[in-house]
Structures are given as C-alpha cells and as structure tokens.
Amino acid sequence: MKNRVLAGLLSSFLFATAAHAEHHEAEEKRTVIGMGLSMDGASKPLYSGSMSHMKLWQDWIQAHNDRDFEKIASLNSEDFNVYLPNGERVVGSAAHRALLEGWIAEANTSWEIWWMIPNDAVNSDGVMEEWLSTGNMLTMTDAEGNVSREFHQVDIKIKDGKLSTGYVSSMENIPAP
C-alpha cells in the first residue's frame, strides 16, 4: 500500500515537473522577430504575436469603412486611447467616435490595410504585452472632389482581446499609384 502511495506521489511530482519544464521551454522557444527599447533604454526582444490580432484589426478597419461606430466601440477596450501624429490624445470610445464622425463628414475617409505584424514584448513591469503594428493607406475626398492620401503606421496594444492603447504616425500627400 505504501509503495502505491509513494509511486503515485512520485508520478504526480514527475508529471508536474515535466509540465512545468515544457511550459518554460515553450516560452524560451518563442520566435524572436526583432527588438524594442523600453522606456529606460534597455533593449528587449520582440516576439511573434497572435495571428488572431490581425482579424481584430481587419474587423475594426472594416467597421470604419462601413461607418459602424457601434462595432468600432465594441472592439475598443474600456480604457481605449490613441495618440495621433499631431500629439493629440483621444481618450475613450465616445471621443473616438466624435473624431471619426467629423473626419468622415469632412473628408469621406476610407481605410485600406497594407500590412500587419502581431508582436509581443515584456513591459518594464516584467509583464508580456500583446501588440499589433500595422500600415494603412487612407484615402480622403473633400466636398470639392479633391483626393488626398495618407499612410498611417499604427502600433496598438491588445488587451483582453480588444484594442487598447495606440500610437499613430503618418506620412501625408502620398501620390496615387
């Protein structure tokens, strides 16, 4: 009887040790796709991220093109905020909607995704964060029919399956192909 109990305990211990080692090895085997700098200037690896984040971005951009502001808000996290190229910070889905409605009314903006790279990085607190880096072409047509294009690169944090904090940079006056 004692031997069975000891054998059971030993096999449980070995199983738990193997499971822990396998989990640890999986973290060590993550694909490094680049590097990033933390706020203190330390270099940290960027890892390949979840491909599901690309679908989230595709749905969000499609909602912009469809003018579906409810869908956009449903894909934003509760703490949604974005830093625009001009330094303005938009906080919350209501402010985001107001910005979009004004922009769309003025410029009839449409969005096209050119590329996406899901990536993960450890933040300064040692917590792994999920990000998506994207390149998007915006085409705007004003009331007089003048067309302009801007390329926007967006780095956005994914939190609990929703879009959280974004940073937008832009290049204006992109010629049509």
C-alpha positions as CSV (number, residue, x, y, z in Angstrom):
1,M,0.0,0.0,0.0
2,K,2.8,2.4,1.0
3,N,4.6,1.6,-2.3
4,R,1.4,2.5,-4.3
5,V,1.1,5.8,-2.4
6,L,4.8,6.6,-2.9
7,A,4.6,5.6,-6.6
8,G,1.5,7.8,-7.0
9,L,3.2,10.8,-5.4
10,L,6.4,10.2,-7.4
11,S,4.5,10.0,-10.7
12,S,2.5,13.2,-9.8
13,F,5.7,15.0,-9.0
14,L,7.4,13.9,-12.2
15,F,4.3,14.8,-14.3
16,A,4.1,18.3,-12.7
17,T,7.9,18.8,-13.2
18,A,7.6,17.8,-16.8
19,A,4.6,20.0,-17.4
20,H,6.4,23.0,-15.8
21,A,9.6,22.3,-17.9
22,E,7.5,22.0,-21.1
23,H,5.8,25.4,-20.4
24,H,9.1,27.0,-19.6
25,E,10.7,25.6,-22.8
26,A,7.7,26.9,-24.8
27,E,8.4,30.4,-23.6
28,E,12.1,30.0,-24.3
29,K,11.3,28.8,-27.9
30,R,9.2,31.8,-28.8
31,T,10.2,33.3,-32.1
32,V,12.2,36.5,-31.7
33,I,11.2,38.8,-34.6
34,G,13.1,41.9,-33.6
35,M,14.0,44.1,-30.7
36,G,12.5,47.1,-29.0
37,L,13.7,49.6,-26.5
38,S,12.0,50.0,-23.1
39,M,11.4,53.5,-21.6
40,D,14.7,53.1,-19.7
41,G,16.6,52.5,-23.0
42,A,17.1,48.8,-22.4
43,S,16.9,46.5,-25.4
44,K,14.2,43.8,-25.2
45,P,13.3,41.1,-27.7
46,L,10.0,41.4,-29.7
47,Y,8.3,38.0,-30.1
48,S,5.9,36.9,-32.8
49,G,2.4,37.5,-31.6
50,S,-1.1,36.0,-32.0
51,M,-2.3,35.9,-35.6
52,S,-5.9,36.5,-34.2
53,H,-5.0,40.1,-33.6
54,M,-4.9,40.6,-37.4
55,K,-8.6,39.6,-37.6
56,L,-9.4,42.0,-34.8
57,W,-7.7,44.9,-36.8
58,Q,-9.4,43.8,-40.1
59,D,-12.8,43.9,-38.4
60,W,-12.0,47.3,-36.8
61,I,-10.9,48.8,-40.1
62,Q,-13.9,47.4,-41.9
63,A,-16.2,48.9,-39.3
64,H,-14.5,52.3,-40.1
65,N,-15.2,51.9,-43.8
66,D,-18.8,50.8,-43.0
67,R,-19.3,53.8,-40.6
68,D,-20.4,51.3,-38.0
69,F,-19.5,53.3,-34.9
70,E,-21.1,50.8,-32.5
71,K,-18.9,48.0,-33.9
72,I,-15.8,50.1,-33.6
73,A,-16.7,50.9,-29.9
74,S,-17.3,47.1,-29.3
75,L,-13.8,46.4,-30.4
76,N,-12.2,49.1,-28.2
77,S,-11.3,48.3,-24.7
78,E,-12.8,50.2,-21.8
79,D,-9.5,52.2,-21.4
80,F,-9.2,52.8,-25.2
81,N,-6.9,55.7,-26.1
82,V,-4.8,56.7,-29.1
83,Y,-2.1,59.2,-29.6
84,L,-2.4,61.0,-33.0
85,P,0.5,62.2,-35.2
86,N,-0.2,65.8,-34.2
87,G,0.3,65.0,-30.5
88,E,-3.4,65.0,-29.7
89,R,-4.6,62.2,-27.4
90,V,-8.1,60.7,-27.9
91,V,-9.4,59.0,-24.8
92,G,-12.4,56.7,-24.8
93,S,-14.8,55.4,-27.5
94,A,-17.1,58.4,-27.3
95,A,-14.3,60.8,-28.1
96,H,-13.0,58.4,-30.8
97,R,-16.5,58.4,-32.4
98,A,-16.8,62.2,-32.3
99,L,-13.4,62.5,-34.0
100,L,-14.3,59.9,-36.7
101,E,-17.7,61.4,-37.4
102,G,-16.2,64.8,-38.0
103,W,-13.3,63.4,-40.1
104,I,-15.6,61.3,-42.2
105,A,-18.0,64.1,-42.8
106,E,-15.2,66.5,-43.8
107,A,-13.1,64.1,-45.9
108,N,-15.1,61.0,-46.7
109,T,-12.2,58.9,-45.5
110,S,-11.7,55.2,-46.4
111,W,-9.0,52.9,-45.0
112,E,-7.0,50.1,-46.6
113,I,-4.7,47.8,-44.7
114,W,-1.3,47.3,-46.3
115,W,0.4,45.2,-43.7
116,M,0.2,43.9,-40.1
117,I,2.7,42.4,-37.7
118,P,1.4,40.9,-34.4
119,N,4.1,41.1,-31.8
120,D,4.6,40.6,-28.0
121,A,7.0,42.3,-25.7
122,V,7.8,42.3,-22.0
123,N,7.0,45.7,-20.4
124,S,9.0,47.4,-17.7
125,D,7.0,45.6,-15.0
126,G,8.0,42.2,-16.5
127,V,4.5,41.5,-17.9
128,M,4.1,40.3,-21.5
129,E,2.1,42.7,-23.6
130,E,0.4,41.9,-26.9
131,W,0.7,44.4,-29.8
132,L,-0.1,44.8,-33.4
133,S,1.9,47.0,-35.8
134,T,0.1,48.0,-38.9
135,G,0.5,50.0,-42.1
136,N,-2.7,51.6,-43.5
137,M,-3.4,53.8,-46.5
138,L,-6.2,56.4,-46.0
139,T,-7.9,58.0,-49.0
140,M,-9.8,61.2,-48.4
141,T,-12.1,63.0,-50.8
142,D,-13.2,66.5,-49.8
143,A,-16.5,68.2,-50.8
144,E,-14.9,69.6,-54.0
145,G,-13.8,66.1,-55.1
146,N,-10.1,66.6,-54.3
147,V,-8.5,63.3,-53.3
148,S,-5.6,63.1,-50.9
149,R,-3.8,60.1,-49.4
150,E,-2.0,59.5,-46.1
151,F,-0.1,56.5,-44.9
152,H,-0.6,55.7,-41.2
153,Q,1.5,53.4,-39.2
154,V,-0.2,52.3,-36.1
155,D,1.2,50.4,-33.1
156,I,-1.7,49.3,-30.9
157,K,-1.8,47.3,-27.7
158,I,-4.3,44.4,-27.5
159,K,-5.8,43.9,-24.0
160,D,-8.3,41.2,-23.3
161,G,-8.9,40.7,-27.0
162,K,-9.7,44.4,-27.6
163,L,-7.8,47.4,-28.9
164,S,-6.4,49.4,-26.0
165,T,-3.6,52.0,-26.5
166,G,-2.5,53.1,-29.9
167,Y,0.3,55.3,-31.4
168,V,-0.2,56.7,-34.9
169,S,2.4,58.2,-37.2
170,S,1.6,59.5,-40.6
171,M,3.1,60.4,-43.9
172,E,0.9,62.9,-45.9
173,N,0.5,63.6,-49.6
174,I,1.1,60.1,-50.9
175,P,0.7,60.1,-54.7
176,A,-1.9,57.8,-56.2
177,P,-0.4,54.7,-57.9
